[in-house]
């Protein structure tokens, strides 16, 4: 099992892209599914990066994409969910998101 540390630098195939600011977990399996990587020089613009794009070795994270492709990844947005009588849980649960 690969462990990810918040603050780890991440690089694309053609240069540094940012650092890990959050991990996203599947609440059913409690396993990491995505990392949120915040681009350099731009706060609040994190990108949602699937583990299928990530090589993590020796404390470094390399993405299998270019900087241009990284910029096209889905933005990671924080959403506040209000629990109601019909709310069944899911990714809004506190244990689903770390960071």
C-alpha positions as CSV (number, residue, x, y, z in Angstrom):
1,X,0.0,0.0,0.0
2,X,1.4,3.4,-1.0
3,X,1.3,6.2,1.6
4,X,1.0,9.8,0.7
5,X,2.2,12.7,2.7
6,X,0.6,16.2,2.6
7,X,3.1,18.8,1.3
8,X,4.9,16.3,-0.9
9,X,6.1,18.0,-4.2
10,X,4.6,16.6,-7.4
11,X,6.1,16.9,-10.9
12,X,4.6,16.3,-14.4
13,X,6.7,14.9,-17.2
14,X,7.9,18.4,-18.1
15,X,8.3,20.1,-14.7
16,X,7.1,20.8,-11.2
17,X,3.4,21.2,-10.9
18,X,2.6,21.7,-7.2
19,X,2.2,19.9,-3.9
20,X,-0.2,17.5,-2.3
21,X,-2.7,19.3,-0.1
22,X,-5.4,16.7,0.4
23,X,-6.2,13.0,-0.1
24,X,-9.6,11.7,-1.2
25,X,-10.8,8.4,0.2
26,X,-13.5,6.0,-0.8
27,X,-15.6,5.8,2.4
28,X,-16.6,2.2,1.8
29,X,-13.1,0.8,1.4
30,X,-11.2,3.6,3.2
31,X,-8.6,3.7,0.5
32,X,-7.1,6.7,-1.3
33,X,-8.7,7.2,-4.8
34,X,-7.3,10.7,-5.7
35,X,-4.9,13.3,-4.5
36,X,-5.5,17.0,-4.6
37,X,-2.5,18.8,-5.9
38,X,-2.3,22.6,-5.6
39,X,-0.5,24.2,-8.6
40,X,2.5,26.4,-7.8
41,X,1.7,30.1,-7.3
42,X,-2.1,29.6,-7.3
43,X,-3.9,29.0,-4.1
44,X,-7.4,27.6,-4.2
45,X,-6.9,26.0,-7.6
46,X,-6.1,22.4,-6.6
47,X,-6.5,19.7,-9.2
48,X,-8.1,16.3,-8.6
49,X,-5.6,13.7,-9.7
50,X,-6.5,10.0,-10.0
51,X,-4.1,7.5,-8.6
52,X,-3.9,6.0,-12.1
53,X,-1.8,9.1,-13.1
54,X,0.5,8.8,-10.1
55,X,3.9,7.2,-9.6
56,X,5.0,7.5,-6.0
57,X,8.5,6.3,-5.3
58,X,11.2,7.4,-2.9
59,X,9.0,10.1,-1.3
60,X,8.5,11.8,-4.6
61,X,5.3,12.0,-6.7
62,X,5.5,11.9,-10.5
63,X,2.4,12.4,-12.7
64,X,2.0,10.6,-16.0
65,X,0.9,13.8,-17.8
66,X,2.4,17.1,-19.0
67,X,1.9,20.4,-17.2
68,X,-0.7,21.4,-19.9
69,X,-2.6,18.1,-19.3
70,X,-2.4,18.7,-15.5
71,X,-4.0,22.2,-16.0
72,X,-7.0,20.5,-17.7
73,X,-7.7,18.1,-14.8
74,X,-10.9,18.6,-12.9
75,X,-10.6,21.4,-10.2
76,X,-10.9,20.1,-6.7
77,X,-13.7,22.1,-5.1
78,X,-14.7,22.0,-1.4
79,X,-18.4,21.5,-1.0
80,X,-20.3,21.8,2.3
81,X,-23.1,19.3,2.5
82,X,-26.0,19.8,4.8
83,X,-27.2,16.5,6.3
84,X,-31.0,16.1,6.2
85,X,-33.4,13.3,7.0
86,X,-32.9,11.7,3.6
87,X,-29.1,12.1,3.5
88,X,-27.4,8.7,3.3
89,X,-23.8,9.7,3.7
90,X,-21.1,9.4,1.1
91,X,-18.2,11.6,0.1
92,X,-19.5,14.4,2.4
93,X,-18.6,12.3,5.4
94,X,-15.7,13.7,7.4
95,X,-13.7,10.4,7.1
96,X,-14.0,10.6,3.2
97,X,-11.7,13.6,2.9
98,X,-8.4,14.2,4.8
99,X,-6.4,17.3,4.8
